[in-house]
Amino acid sequence: MTRKLFIPGPIDVRDDVLQKMATPMIGHRSKDASVLQESISKKLQKLFYTESEILLSTSSGSGLMEGAIRSCTSKKAAVFSCGAFGDRWYKMAVTNNVKADLYKVDMGKAIDPEMVDRVLATGEYDLITIQHNETSTGITNPVEEIAEVVRKYDNIVFCVDAVSSAGGVKIEVDKLGIDILITSTQKALGLPPGMSICTFSEKAIRRAGTVEFRGTYLDLLDIYKYLKKKNYQYPSTPSISHMYALDYQLDNILNEGLDNRFERHQAMAETVRAWAIKHFKIFTDQNHLSNTLTVIENNQNINVSQLNSKLMEKGMQIANGYGDLKEKTFRISHMGDYQIEDIQNLLNTIDEILGF
């Protein structure tokens, strides 16, 4: 049975997009490969509102998160965390021998721009990491306000995890001064997992040039230099199948119209929120709700795993809470190519199962 995945990724992929994964191979050192990658880059620059170069990595989003903090921290990184994936970025720093400090807020809360200002005012740091969208708690951090703070500090490389939001939420990279925006294919972009994407600004390029030990496979500067020297090719073999599908899906995204796509994600989010408020409670600070997934507090003490089992029998799946939030919360994603009708059908099915 084909199952509709209302989980925070991987999500459903359209059949026509999947078919593009079956495009016959080309050599990754061929002119055709360069043309394909340049096409992808130009389209992603439109999606991210940036003139920065685009880098691809045959890895999950975590690969480029690790690459960013290792490649571009010269002095010390300030890692701001509002959930599990912020904590992961700190672990990446520590295990790569990158000096870093972790600044956390309570689960379900957003990063406070004033907190960022206090930390950066110490002068100890030359890179910060922020989640635009924290997948474990459904928070969208106030990146616009945080960007205003970061602008005060010329030496800061600004890294943003948009793994579960880019493609579903408007992120104006250049306007916000983001140096490295990271996402991956299996969430709001509506592609299979296996490839991640980042922007790479001139400031990030200059900083990486001062860092001695950047690793090899995830050395962002090496990837950038090779791409420039070899005319849109990569130092290691990329997933050409993903590239074909990504190029095609970006056409779908641009043809839908970016504003239309972002408005559709907001409408789906509002539908889920209204349902959650009616029957449960939203876990997340309601001033900072995500438009790509909603984390719902299980204040009715339902058996989330059992609900999911019954949903799976009907060809649907949601996600339990992440980590310590398992059974205390559950998560419904509303991203990618889903329509309002898909979301409403899911919610109606849950109502039927739970007897609402």
C-alpha positions in Angstrom: 0.0 0.0 0.0 1.3 3.5 -0.9 1.5 5.5 2.3 1.1 9.3 2.6 3.8 10.5 4.9 2.8 13.4 7.1 6.1 13.1 9.0 8.9 15.7 9.1 10.7 14.0 6.3 11.1 12.1 4.1 7.7 13.1 2.7 5.8 12.0 -0.3 7.5 12.6 -3.7 5.4 13.0 -6.8 5.6 10.2 -9.3 6.9 12.5 -12.1 9.7 13.6 -9.8 10.6 10.0 -8.9 10.7 9.2 -12.6 13.4 11.8 -13.1 15.6 9.8 -10.7 15.6 7.1 -13.4 17.2 9.3 -16.0 20.1 7.5 -17.7 23.5 8.3 -16.2 26.0 10.8 -17.5 29.6 11.2 -16.5 30.1 13.5 -13.6 33.0 15.1 -15.3 31.1 15.8 -18.5 29.9 19.0 -19.9 26.3 17.8 -19.4 27.0 17.5 -15.7 28.2 21.1 -15.6 25.1 22.3 -17.5 22.9 20.4 -15.0 24.6 21.8 -11.9 24.6 25.3 -13.2 20.9 25.1 -14.0 20.2 23.8 -10.4 22.3 26.7 -8.9 20.5 29.4 -10.8 17.1 28.1 -9.8 18.1 27.7 -6.1 19.4 31.2 -6.1 15.9 32.4 -7.1 14.3 30.2 -4.4 16.7 31.5 -1.7 16.8 35.1 -2.9 20.6 35.1 -3.1 23.5 35.8 -5.3 25.8 33.6 -3.2 27.1 30.4 -4.8 25.2 27.2 -4.2 26.9 24.0 -3.0 25.5 20.5 -3.1 26.6 17.6 -1.0 25.6 14.0 -1.4 24.7 13.7 2.3 21.9 14.5 4.6 21.6 18.1 5.9 23.7 17.1 8.8 26.7 16.8 6.5 26.6 20.4 5.5 25.9 21.5 9.1 29.1 19.8 10.1 30.9 21.2 7.1 29.8 24.7 7.9 30.9 24.8 11.6 34.2 23.0 10.9 35.0 25.0 7.7 34.2 28.5 9.0 34.9 28.7 12.7 38.3 30.3 13.3 38.0 31.5 16.9 34.9 30.0 18.5 31.3 29.2 17.5 28.2 30.2 19.5 25.6 27.5 19.0 22.0 28.6 19.8 19.7 25.7 20.4 15.9 25.4 20.9 15.8 21.6 20.4 17.5 18.4 19.3 19.0 19.7 16.1 20.6 22.7 17.7 22.1 20.4 20.2 23.4 18.2 17.3 25.2 21.2 15.8 27.0 21.7 19.1 28.0 18.0 19.2 29.4 18.3 15.7 31.6 21.2 16.9 32.9 19.3 19.9 33.6 16.0 18.0 35.5 18.0 15.4 37.6 19.8 17.9 36.0 23.1 17.0 35.8 25.5 20.0 32.1 26.2 20.7 29.7 27.1 23.5 26.0 26.0 23.6 23.2 28.4 24.5 19.9 26.7 25.0 16.3 27.8 25.6 13.5 25.6 26.9 11.8 23.2 24.6 9.0 24.9 22.6 10.5 28.3 23.1 12.3 30.4 20.4 15.8 31.9 20.5 15.6 35.5 21.9 17.4 38.0 19.7 18.5 39.9 22.9 20.2 36.7 24.1 22.1 36.5 20.8 23.2 40.2 21.3 24.4 39.5 24.8 26.5 36.5 23.7 28.0 38.2 20.6 28.8 41.4 22.6 31.4 39.4 24.5 33.6 39.3 21.4 34.4 35.7 22.0 32.8 34.3 18.8 33.2 34.6 15.0 30.4 32.2 13.9 26.9 31.5 15.1 24.5 28.7 14.3 20.7 29.1 14.4 17.8 26.8 13.4 15.4 28.6 11.2 13.0 25.7 11.8 13.5 23.3 14.7 12.0 20.0 13.6 11.7 18.5 17.1 9.6 21.4 18.6 7.9 23.1 15.6 9.6 26.4 16.3 10.4 28.9 13.6 13.0 31.2 15.2 12.7 35.0 14.6 15.6 35.0 12.0 14.7 38.5 10.8 15.2 40.0 14.3 18.3 37.8 14.9 19.7 39.0 11.6 19.4 42.6 12.8 21.5 41.7 15.8 24.1 39.8 13.7 24.6 42.9 11.4 26.1 44.8 14.3 29.1 42.3 14.4 31.1 42.4 11.2 33.2 39.3 12.0 30.3 36.9 12.5 29.7 34.1 10.0 25.9 33.5 10.2 24.9 29.9 9.7 21.2 28.9 9.5 19.6 25.4 9.5 16.6 25.6 7.2 16.5 21.8 6.6 12.8 21.5 7.4 11.6 24.9 6.1 13.5 26.0 2.9 11.2 25.6 -0.1 8.1 26.0 2.1 8.8 29.3 3.8 10.3 32.5 2.3 13.9 33.0 3.4 15.6 36.0 1.8 19.2 35.0 2.3 21.0 38.1 1.1 18.5 40.5 2.7 19.1 38.8 6.0 22.8 38.6 5.7 22.9 34.8 6.0 26.3 33.4 5.0 25.4 29.7 5.0 21.8 28.6 4.6 21.5 24.8 4.8 18.7 22.5 3.7 18.2 19.0 2.3 16.0 17.4 -0.3 13.6 15.2 1.6 11.4 17.9 3.3 9.7 21.0 1.9 11.5 20.6 -1.5 9.6 17.3 -2.0 12.4 15.0 -3.2 13.9 11.8 -1.9 16.5 11.9 0.8 20.2 11.8 -0.1 21.3 15.3 -1.0 21.8 18.6 0.9 22.2 22.1 -0.3 23.8 25.3 1.1 24.5 28.9 0.1 28.1 30.0 0.6 28.7 33.8 0.9 31.9 35.8 0.2 32.3 36.3 3.9 32.1 32.5 4.5 34.6 32.0 1.7 37.1 34.4 3.2 36.7 32.9 6.7 37.2 29.3 5.5 40.5 30.4 4.0 41.8 31.2 7.5 40.8 27.8 9.0 43.5 25.2 8.8 41.8 22.0 9.5 38.5 21.9 7.5 38.4 18.2 6.9 38.2 16.8 3.4 34.8 15.5 2.1 32.8 18.3 3.8 35.4 21.1 3.3 33.1 23.8 1.9 36.0 25.9 0.6 37.4 22.9 -1.3 33.9 22.2 -2.8 33.6 25.9 -3.8 37.0 26.2 -5.4 36.6 23.0 -7.3 33.2 24.1 -8.6 34.7 27.4 -9.8 37.8 25.8 -11.3 36.0 23.0 -13.1 32.9 24.9 -14.2 30.2 23.5 -12.0 31.6 20.1 -11.1 32.4 18.6 -7.7 35.6 17.1 -6.1 33.8 13.8 -5.4 31.0 12.0 -7.3 27.6 13.6 -6.7 24.3 11.8 -6.9 23.4 12.6 -10.5 20.0 11.0 -10.1 19.1 13.5 -7.3 20.4 16.3 -9.4 18.1 15.4 -12.3 15.1 15.2 -10.0 16.1 18.5 -8.2 16.5 20.4 -11.4 13.0 19.2 -12.5 11.4 19.8 -9.1 12.8 23.3 -9.0 11.0 24.0 -12.2 7.7 22.8 -10.6 8.4 25.1 -7.6 9.1 28.1 -9.7 6.2 27.5 -12.0 3.8 27.3 -9.0 5.1 30.7 -8.0 7.1 31.2 -4.9 4.5 33.4 -3.2 1.8 30.9 -4.1 3.9 28.1 -2.6 4.6 29.9 0.6 0.9 30.9 1.0 -0.1 27.3 0.4 2.2 26.1 3.2 0.8 28.8 5.5 -2.8 27.7 4.7 -2.0 24.1 5.5 -0.3 25.1 8.7 -3.4 27.2 9.8 -5.6 24.2 9.1 -3.6 21.9 11.3 -3.3 24.5 14.1 -7.1 25.1 14.2 -7.6 21.4 14.5 -5.0 21.0 17.2 -6.4 23.9 19.2 -9.9 22.4 18.9 -8.9 18.9 20.1 -5.5 19.1 21.9 -3.1 21.9 22.5 -0.2 23.3 20.4 3.1 22.5 22.2 5.1 25.4 20.6 5.2 29.1 21.6 2.3 30.4 19.4 4.3 33.5 18.5 6.8 31.4 16.6 4.9 28.6 14.9 6.3 26.7 11.9 4.5 26.7 8.6 6.0 23.3 7.6 5.1 21.2 10.7 3.1 21.4 13.9 4.0 19.8 17.2 0.9 19.0 19.2 0.8 18.5 22.9 -0.8 15.2 23.8 -2.9 16.6 26.6 -5.6 14.0 26.1 -3.1 11.2 26.8 -4.0 9.2 23.7 -1.7 6.4 22.7 0.2 8.1 19.8 1.9 4.9 18.6 -1.5 3.1 18.5 -3.1 6.0 16.6 -0.2 5.9 14.1 -0.7 2.1 13.6 -4.3 2.7 12.8 -3.4 5.5 10.4 -0.9 3.3 8.7 -3.7 0.7 8.0 -5.5 3.5 6.2 -2.3 4.5 4.2 -1.2 7.5 6.3 1.5 8.2 8.8 2.3 11.0 11.3 5.2 11.3 13.7 5.5 10.7 17.4 7.3 13.3 19.5 11.0 13.5 19.1 13.3 12.2 21.9 12.1 13.1 25.3 8.8 14.4 23.8 7.8 10.9 22.5 4.1 10.2 23.4 4.0 13.6 25.2 3.6 15.2 21.7 3.0 14.2 18.2 4.0 15.9 14.9 2.1 16.5 11.7 4.0 17.8 8.7 2.4 20.0 6.0 5.1 20.6 3.5 6.3 19.9 0.0 3.6 19.2 -2.6 0.7 18.5 -0.3 -2.5 20.4 -0.8 -5.1 21.5 1.7 -7.3 18.6 0.7 -4.5 16.1 1.7 -4.3 17.7 5.1 -8.0 17.8 5.7 -8.3 14.2 4.7 -5.7 13.3 7.3 -7.4 15.3 10.0 -10.8 13.8 9.2 -9.2 10.3 9.4 -7.7 11.0 12.8 -11.1 12.4 14.0 -12.7 9.1 12.8 -10.1 6.9 14.6 -10.3 8.9 17.9 -14.1 9.4 17.8 -14.0 13.2 17.7 
